[in-house]
Amino acid sequence: MKNVDLKGLQNLVDLSKGYFLTTIINQALPFLLLPILTRYLSTGEYGMLSLFTFYMSISTAVIGASIPLVISKNFYEKEKEEVARLVGNCVYTALFLAIVVELLLVVFYPLIKSYVSAPLIFLLLIPVGSFSQVVFSCGLTVCRCMRKVFHFSCHQIGNTTMNVTLSLIAVCIFLWGWIGRFSSICVAFVLSALIMMAYLKKLGYLHFAFSLKQQKEIREVIIPLIPNSVQLNMISQAGLFFMGLYFGDDILGKYAMGFQISLCVKLLSDTINMSWSPFFFQQLSKGEKMNKTYITRSLLVLIAVLVLGTLAINLLAYPVLWIMTTPDYYSASEFIPWFTLGWLLYGIYGFVRPILIKYNQQRFIGMNSLLTMIVMIVANIVAAHYLGYKGISYAFCTVYLLLTVPLILRAQKVHPLPWLKAMKIW
């Protein structure tokens, strides 16, 4: 077939298989916790756990969920020593932002304590866990860029094993409920981040030399993307807040369980993106020498795989609920089709986004997400009032459609890809 680099495509497939296997193992461990959690936690408690996981995702977005993109963007264009200094400065940036979030929590705690129902000391654990998660993600990004699938897998599975082990001790032995489960997640990230820093130091990809030039470079990428990261997390998980606000903790727990099952689609797209994103950045760095037809065909294949995965997860959703949970959670299945369709759109968004990052379109990404977040708030309020609790899941799907379509159109304008030509295989 013309314009198809079979060797490069095989490379991508091999990497994706390695990441996919890791993700299956990595997600199987916490998934096996569901029968235990649903017996030790009521639907209301499970809802509270989901809310605090949502708060942590917002904290992580502020502290630097987009920081690993800085590493991906520069990894293939700079010398190893410079990349090592860049990674060190990424850690400095995340630490600074974590301290800012801690101070904000202390200052505003008197105003929010009636809403969060948790002591300040517990809330202050959230930025610590978020900072550790960002550092851990930076290390995983280096592994992906170096194509060290085995080392990536060891770190990822090691983190999850610690998470699950600590959770079993906290929930089943000490009976600390949802607080024990959430604390275990944070502590596991702290330990994993420390191990990851030692590993990066050994590889020669971590050097703590503060650089104003690199700090500026990092800020130019992440500051426009902080609103985007916050908005993306709010878009995906704000339904948890609105469901709890309008319909109570019991239905919130069922909604959260449906959301948890549907995350399999997101995990599939994230897994594919682990190999696709570095590969795509590498191809984009070739400029005019990039084989656009080959890249577009690869994109179409990835989207097709994601569609098939979405269909499979919908077919398996109810049997999984029946096997893994108690009868109180079975009605969560009614939310899953809308969640999975939303995550399918999110996956396509993630596949295309490197084009806009490469061509410094962070402001467009941020504005697109901001407008979508405003629509999301309005959509959830209107849907809750006129369509009932199911309306929250309808809003989830609609919002991702409005997020993804403008990004694809902008990417096509910035770096046109031959979609029609790519479909002509022979």
C-alpha positions as CSV (number, residue, x, y, z in Angstrom):
1,M,0.0,0.0,0.0
2,K,1.3,3.4,-0.9
3,N,2.4,5.9,1.7
4,V,2.2,3.4,4.5
5,D,5.3,2.9,6.7
6,L,4.6,-0.6,7.8
7,K,7.7,-0.8,10.1
8,G,6.7,2.4,11.9
9,L,3.1,1.2,12.2
10,Q,4.2,-2.2,13.6
11,N,6.4,-0.3,16.1
12,L,3.3,1.6,17.3
13,V,1.2,-1.5,17.5
14,D,3.9,-3.3,19.6
15,L,4.2,-0.4,22.0
16,S,0.4,-0.2,22.3
17,K,0.2,-3.9,23.1
18,G,2.7,-3.4,25.9
19,Y,0.8,-0.5,27.4
20,F,-2.5,-2.2,26.9
21,L,-1.4,-5.3,28.8
22,T,-0.1,-3.0,31.6
23,T,-3.4,-1.1,31.7
24,I,-5.4,-4.4,31.9
25,I,-3.3,-5.6,34.9
26,N,-3.2,-2.1,36.4
27,Q,-6.9,-1.6,36.3
28,A,-7.8,-5.2,37.2
29,L,-6.4,-4.7,40.7
30,P,-8.6,-1.8,41.8
31,F,-11.5,-3.2,39.8
32,L,-11.3,-6.4,42.0
33,L,-11.8,-4.1,44.9
34,L,-15.4,-3.3,43.8
35,P,-17.0,-6.4,45.5
36,I,-15.2,-5.4,48.7
37,L,-15.9,-1.6,48.5
38,T,-19.6,-2.1,47.7
39,R,-20.0,-4.3,50.7
40,Y,-18.1,-2.1,53.1
41,L,-19.3,1.2,51.7
42,S,-23.0,2.2,51.3
43,T,-24.0,4.0,48.1
44,G,-23.9,7.3,50.0
45,E,-20.3,6.6,51.2
46,Y,-19.3,5.6,47.7
47,G,-20.7,8.8,46.5
48,M,-18.6,10.8,49.0
49,L,-15.5,8.9,47.9
50,S,-16.2,9.9,44.3
51,L,-16.7,13.5,45.3
52,F,-13.3,13.6,47.0
53,T,-11.7,11.9,44.1
54,F,-13.2,14.7,42.0
55,Y,-11.7,17.3,44.3
56,M,-8.3,15.7,44.0
57,S,-8.6,15.7,40.2
58,I,-9.2,19.5,40.3
59,S,-6.2,19.9,42.6
60,T,-4.0,17.9,40.2
61,A,-5.2,20.0,37.2
62,V,-4.1,23.2,39.0
63,I,-0.8,21.8,40.3
64,G,0.2,20.5,36.8
65,A,-1.7,17.8,35.0
66,S,-0.4,19.4,31.8
67,I,3.3,19.5,32.9
68,P,4.1,16.1,31.3
69,L,3.2,17.6,28.0
70,V,6.2,19.9,28.3
71,I,8.5,16.9,28.5
72,S,6.8,15.2,25.5
73,K,7.0,18.4,23.5
74,N,10.8,18.8,24.1
75,F,12.1,15.3,24.6
76,Y,13.0,14.6,20.9
77,E,14.3,18.1,20.2
78,K,16.8,18.7,23.1
79,E,19.9,17.0,24.5
80,K,19.6,14.6,27.4
81,E,21.2,17.0,29.9
82,E,18.8,19.8,29.0
83,V,15.8,17.4,29.2
84,A,17.1,16.3,32.7
85,R,17.1,20.0,33.8
86,L,13.7,20.5,32.3
87,V,12.3,17.5,34.3
88,G,13.8,19.0,37.5
89,N,12.3,22.4,36.8
90,C,8.9,20.7,36.2
91,V,9.1,19.3,39.7
92,Y,9.9,22.8,41.1
93,T,6.9,24.2,39.2
94,A,4.6,21.5,40.6
95,L,5.9,22.0,44.1
96,F,5.3,25.8,43.9
97,L,1.7,25.3,42.7
98,A,1.1,22.6,45.4
99,I,2.1,25.1,48.1
100,V,-0.3,27.7,46.6
101,V,-3.2,25.2,46.7
102,E,-2.4,24.3,50.3
103,L,-2.5,28.0,51.3
104,L,-5.7,28.6,49.5
105,L,-7.3,25.7,51.3
106,V,-6.2,27.1,54.7
107,V,-7.5,30.6,53.8
108,F,-10.9,29.5,52.4
109,Y,-11.6,26.5,54.7
110,P,-13.9,28.5,57.0
111,L,-16.1,29.2,53.9
112,I,-16.1,25.6,52.5
113,K,-16.1,23.4,55.6
114,S,-19.9,23.1,55.7
115,Y,-19.8,21.7,52.1
116,V,-16.9,19.3,52.3
117,S,-17.7,17.6,55.6
118,A,-14.0,16.9,56.4
119,P,-11.4,18.3,58.8
120,L,-8.8,20.7,57.4
121,I,-5.9,18.2,58.1
122,F,-7.6,15.7,55.7
123,L,-8.2,18.3,53.0
124,L,-4.5,19.3,53.1
125,L,-3.7,15.8,52.1
126,I,-5.2,16.4,48.7
127,P,-2.5,18.8,47.3
128,V,0.2,16.4,48.6
129,G,-1.3,13.6,46.7
130,S,-1.8,15.7,43.6
131,F,1.9,16.9,43.6
132,S,3.1,13.4,44.0
133,Q,0.8,12.3,41.1
134,V,2.2,15.0,38.8
135,V,5.8,14.0,39.7
136,F,4.9,10.3,39.1
137,S,3.3,11.2,35.7
138,C,6.5,13.1,34.6
139,G,8.5,10.0,35.2
140,L,6.0,7.8,33.3
141,T,6.2,10.3,30.4
142,V,10.0,9.9,30.3
143,C,9.6,6.1,30.2
144,R,7.1,6.5,27.3
145,C,9.3,8.8,25.3
146,M,12.2,6.4,25.8
147,R,9.9,3.5,24.9
148,K,10.8,1.7,28.1
149,V,7.5,-0.2,28.3
150,F,8.7,-2.7,30.9
151,H,9.9,0.0,33.3
152,F,6.7,2.0,32.7
153,S,4.7,-1.1,33.6
154,C,6.7,-1.8,36.8
155,H,6.1,1.7,38.1
156,Q,2.4,1.8,37.1
157,I,1.5,-1.6,38.5
158,G,3.7,-1.0,41.6
159,N,1.7,2.2,42.4
160,T,-1.6,0.4,42.0
161,T,-0.5,-2.6,44.1
162,M,0.4,-0.2,46.9
163,N,-2.9,1.6,46.5
164,V,-4.9,-1.6,46.7
165,T,-2.9,-3.0,49.6
166,L,-3.2,0.1,51.7
167,S,-7.0,0.4,50.8
168,L,-7.7,-3.2,52.0
169,I,-5.9,-2.5,55.3
170,A,-7.7,0.8,55.8
171,V,-11.2,-0.2,54.8
172,C,-11.4,-3.9,55.8
173,I,-9.2,-4.0,58.9
174,F,-9.3,-0.5,60.4
175,L,-12.8,0.2,59.1
176,W,-12.0,3.8,58.1
177,G,-14.6,3.7,55.3
178,W,-14.3,6.1,52.3
179,I,-11.7,8.2,54.2
180,G,-9.4,5.2,54.5
181,R,-9.8,4.5,50.8
182,F,-9.0,8.0,49.7
183,S,-6.1,8.4,52.1
184,S,-4.6,5.2,50.7
185,I,-4.7,6.6,47.1
186,C,-2.8,9.7,48.3
187,V,-0.2,7.8,50.3
188,A,0.4,5.4,47.4
189,F,1.2,8.3,45.1
190,V,3.6,9.8,47.6
191,L,5.6,6.6,47.8
192,S,5.5,6.1,44.0
193,A,6.8,9.6,43.4
194,L,9.8,9.1,45.6
195,I,10.6,5.8,43.9
196,M,10.2,7.5,40.5
197,M,12.5,10.3,41.3
198,A,15.2,7.9,42.4
199,Y,14.7,6.0,39.1
200,L,14.9,9.2,36.9
201,K,18.1,10.2,38.8
202,K,19.6,6.9,38.0
203,L,18.7,7.2,34.3
204,G,20.2,10.7,34.2
205,Y,16.9,12.4,33.4
206,L,16.5,14.3,36.6
207,H,18.7,17.3,37.5
208,F,17.6,19.9,40.1
209,A,19.2,23.0,38.6
210,F,16.7,25.9,38.8
211,S,16.6,27.8,35.5
212,L,14.5,31.0,34.9
213,K,14.7,30.3,31.1
214,Q,13.2,26.8,31.6
215,Q,10.6,28.0,34.1
216,K,9.5,30.5,31.5
217,E,9.3,27.7,28.9
218,I,7.2,25.5,31.3
219,R,4.9,28.4,32.2
220,E,4.3,29.2,28.5
221,V,2.9,25.7,28.0
222,I,1.1,25.0,31.3
223,I,-0.4,28.3,32.3
224,P,-2.8,28.5,29.3
225,L,-3.5,24.8,29.9
226,I,-4.2,25.0,33.7
227,P,-7.7,26.3,33.0
228,N,-8.1,23.6,30.3
229,S,-7.0,20.9,32.7
230,V,-9.4,22.2,35.4
231,Q,-12.2,22.5,32.9
232,L,-11.7,19.0,31.5
233,N,-11.9,17.5,35.0
234,M,-14.9,19.6,35.8
235,I,-16.5,18.7,32.5
236,S,-16.0,15.0,33.1
237,Q,-16.8,14.9,36.8
238,A,-19.0,17.9,37.7
239,G,-22.0,15.6,37.1
240,L,-21.1,14.0,40.5
241,F,-21.5,17.4,42.2
242,F,-24.8,18.2,40.5
243,M,-26.2,14.7,41.1
244,G,-25.4,14.9,44.8
245,L,-26.8,18.5,44.9
246,Y,-30.2,17.7,43.3
247,F,-30.8,14.0,43.9
248,G,-28.9,13.0,47.1
249,D,-26.1,10.6,48.0
250,D,-28.0,7.4,47.2
251,I,-28.5,8.1,43.5
252,L,-25.0,9.8,43.5
253,G,-23.5,6.4,44.5
254,K,-25.2,4.6,41.6
255,Y,-24.2,7.4,39.2
256,A,-20.6,7.2,40.4
257,M,-20.6,3.4,39.9
258,G,-21.8,3.8,36.3
259,F,-19.2,6.4,35.8
260,Q,-16.5,4.0,37.2
261,I,-17.5,1.2,34.8
262,S,-17.6,3.6,31.8
263,L,-14.0,4.7,32.6
264,C,-12.9,1.6,30.8
265,V,-13.4,3.5,27.6
266,K,-11.3,6.4,28.8
267,L,-8.6,3.9,30.0
268,L,-8.6,2.3,26.5
269,S,-8.1,5.7,24.8
270,D,-5.5,6.8,27.4
271,T,-3.6,3.5,26.9
272,I,-3.5,4.0,23.1
273,N,-2.4,7.6,23.7
274,M,0.5,6.5,25.8
275,S,2.2,5.2,22.7
276,W,0.4,7.4,20.1
277,S,1.2,10.8,21.7
278,P,5.0,10.5,21.8
279,F,4.9,8.9,18.3
280,F,2.7,11.7,17.0
281,F,5.0,14.4,18.5
282,Q,8.0,12.7,16.9
283,Q,6.2,12.6,13.5
284,L,5.2,16.3,13.8
285,S,8.8,17.3,14.6
286,K,9.6,16.2,11.0
287,G,7.6,19.2,9.6
288,E,7.0,18.9,5.9
289,K,8.8,15.6,5.7
290,M,6.0,13.9,7.8
291,N,4.0,11.4,5.8
292,K,0.5,12.8,6.4
293,T,-1.4,10.0,4.7
294,Y,0.3,7.4,6.9
295,I,-0.4,9.4,10.0
296,T,-4.1,10.0,9.1
297,R,-4.6,6.3,8.4
298,S,-3.1,5.5,11.8
299,L,-5.5,7.9,13.4
300,L,-8.5,6.3,11.7
301,V,-7.4,2.8,12.9
302,L,-7.1,4.1,16.5
303,I,-10.6,5.7,16.3
304,A,-12.0,2.4,14.9
305,V,-10.4,0.4,17.8
306,L,-11.9,2.9,20.3
307,V,-15.4,2.5,18.7
308,L,-15.2,-1.3,19.0
309,G,-14.0,-1.0,22.6
310,T,-16.9,1.3,23.4
311,L,-19.4,-1.2,22.0
312,A,-17.8,-4.1,23.9
313,I,-17.9,-2.2,27.3
314,N,-21.6,-1.5,26.8
315,L,-22.4,-5.1,26.2
316,L,-20.4,-6.2,29.2
317,A,-21.6,-3.5,31.6
318,Y,-24.6,-5.2,33.2
319,P,-23.0,-8.6,33.7
320,V,-20.0,-6.8,35.4
321,L,-22.4,-4.9,37.7
322,W,-24.2,-8.2,38.5
323,I,-21.0,-10.0,39.3
324,M,-18.9,-7.3,41.0
325,T,-21.4,-5.3,43.0
326,T,-24.5,-5.7,45.2
327,P,-28.2,-5.2,44.0
328,D,-28.2,-1.6,45.3
329,Y,-25.8,-0.7,42.4
330,Y,-27.4,-2.6,39.5
331,S,-29.4,0.4,38.2
332,A,-26.1,2.2,37.5
333,S,-26.3,0.5,34.1
334,E,-28.8,3.1,32.8
335,F,-26.1,5.8,32.9
336,I,-23.3,3.8,31.1
337,P,-24.3,4.2,27.4
338,W,-24.1,8.0,27.7
339,F,-20.9,8.0,29.7
340,T,-19.2,5.7,27.2
341,L,-20.2,7.8,24.2
342,G,-18.8,10.8,25.9
343,W,-15.5,9.0,26.6
344,L,-15.3,7.9,23.0
345,L,-15.4,11.6,22.0
346,Y,-12.9,12.4,24.6
347,G,-10.6,9.7,23.1
348,I,-10.7,11.3,19.7
349,Y,-10.0,14.7,21.3
350,G,-6.9,13.3,22.9
351,F,-5.6,11.7,19.7
352,V,-5.8,15.0,17.8
353,R,-4.7,17.5,20.6
354,P,-0.9,17.0,20.0
355,I,-1.3,19.0,16.7
356,L,-2.5,22.1,18.6
357,I,0.2,21.6,21.4
358,K,2.9,21.4,18.7
359,Y,1.7,24.6,17.0
360,N,1.3,26.5,20.2
361,Q,-2.5,26.7,20.2
362,Q,-2.8,26.4,24.0
363,R,-4.9,29.5,24.2
364,F,-7.4,28.1,21.8
365,I,-7.5,24.9,23.8
366,G,-8.1,26.9,27.0
367,M,-10.8,29.1,25.5
368,N,-12.5,26.1,23.9
369,S,-12.6,24.3,27.3
370,L,-13.7,27.4,29.1
371,L,-16.7,27.9,26.9
372,T,-17.5,24.2,27.1
373,M,-17.4,24.4,30.9
374,I,-19.9,27.3,30.9
375,V,-22.2,25.3,28.6
376,M,-21.6,22.2,30.9
377,I,-22.8,24.1,34.0
378,V,-25.9,25.4,32.2
379,A,-26.6,22.0,30.6
380,N,-26.4,20.1,34.0
381,I,-28.8,22.6,35.7
382,V,-31.3,22.6,32.8
383,A,-31.1,18.8,32.4
384,A,-31.6,18.1,36.1
385,H,-34.7,20.3,36.2
386,Y,-36.3,19.1,33.0
387,L,-35.0,15.5,32.4
388,G,-34.5,14.3,36.0
389,Y,-31.4,12.4,37.2
390,K,-30.8,10.8,33.8
391,G,-30.4,14.3,32.3
392,I,-27.0,14.6,34.1
393,S,-25.6,11.8,31.9
394,Y,-27.2,13.2,28.8
395,A,-25.4,16.5,29.5
396,F,-22.1,14.7,30.0
397,C,-22.3,13.2,26.5
398,T,-23.5,16.5,24.8
399,V,-20.7,18.5,26.5
400,Y,-18.0,16.2,25.1
401,L,-19.4,16.6,21.6
402,L,-19.2,20.4,21.9
403,L,-15.6,20.1,23.3
404,T,-14.3,17.8,20.6
405,V,-15.7,19.1,17.3
406,P,-14.2,22.6,17.5
407,L,-10.8,21.1,18.4
408,I,-10.8,18.8,15.4
409,L,-11.8,21.7,13.1
410,R,-9.0,23.9,14.5
411,A,-6.4,21.1,14.2
412,Q,-7.4,20.6,10.6
413,K,-6.9,24.4,9.9
414,V,-3.5,24.5,11.7
415,H,-2.1,21.3,10.2
416,P,-4.5,19.8,7.5
417,L,-4.6,16.0,7.3
418,P,-5.8,14.2,4.2
419,W,-8.8,12.3,5.7
420,L,-10.5,11.4,2.5
421,K,-7.3,10.4,0.8
422,A,-6.4,8.2,3.8
423,M,-9.6,6.3,3.4
424,K,-8.6,5.1,-0.1
425,I,-6.6,2.2,1.1
426,W,-5.9,0.5,-2.3
